[in-house]
């Protein structure tokens, strides 16, 4: 099984409550581009490998 790559820092079940009921899309404002656009909740508030643990000593995880 592969590990999830896209991790949400705001859970999807919170974001879905703000979506339009028929289309399930959210309106989003981008501060970087100064634009408003619509997208699905699973496409926002996420980063690649946000919760990934790197550089852990091998003896810290015991099975």
Phi, psi and omega per residue, in radians:
X1 nan 2.369 -3.140
X2 -1.473 2.664 3.120
X3 -1.449 2.499 3.091
X4 -1.108 2.464 -3.129
X5 -1.764 -0.678 -3.103
X6 -1.610 2.017 -3.139
X7 -1.943 2.283 -3.139
X8 -1.591 2.287 3.049
X9 -1.583 -0.180 2.877
X10 -2.130 2.076 -3.041
X11 -1.038 2.575 -3.125
X12 -1.056 -0.598 -3.100
X13 -1.194 -0.407 2.999
X14 -1.294 -0.780 -3.078
X15 -1.154 -0.611 -3.114
X16 -1.098 -0.499 3.133
X17 -1.224 -0.325 3.119
X18 -1.646 -0.087 -3.102
X19 -1.361 2.708 3.060
X20 -1.146 2.343 -2.986
X21 -1.105 -0.626 -3.106
X22 -1.432 -0.821 -3.040
X23 -1.596 -0.322 -3.128
X24 1.148 0.327 3.111
X25 -1.743 2.666 3.050
X26 -1.938 2.614 2.964
X27 -1.654 2.263 -3.021
X28 -2.179 2.432 3.044
X29 -1.848 2.194 3.103
X30 -1.692 2.093 3.104
X31 -1.256 -0.490 -3.131
X32 -1.200 -0.791 -3.072
X33 -1.768 -0.140 -3.133
X34 1.055 0.670 -3.118
X35 -2.182 2.730 3.034
X36 -1.932 2.339 3.123
X37 -2.542 2.891 3.102
X38 -1.943 2.520 -3.125
X39 -2.739 2.918 3.086
X40 -1.380 2.652 -3.114
X41 -1.023 -0.543 -3.115
X42 -1.252 -0.154 -3.110
X43 -1.705 -0.048 -3.100
X44 -2.157 2.881 3.112
X45 0.984 0.727 3.114
X46 -2.456 2.718 3.080
X47 -2.391 2.681 3.080
X48 -1.271 2.267 3.081
X49 0.937 0.678 -3.104
X50 -1.112 -0.684 -3.111
X51 -1.782 0.203 -3.116
X52 -1.246 2.354 3.123
X53 -1.703 2.001 3.108
X54 -1.901 2.748 3.028
X55 1.036 0.637 3.032
X56 -1.424 2.374 3.016
X57 -1.090 2.478 -3.040
X58 -1.188 -0.416 -3.083
X59 -1.488 0.032 3.135
X60 -1.466 -0.414 -3.137
X61 -1.797 2.081 3.139
X62 -2.061 2.288 -3.115
X63 -1.527 nan nan
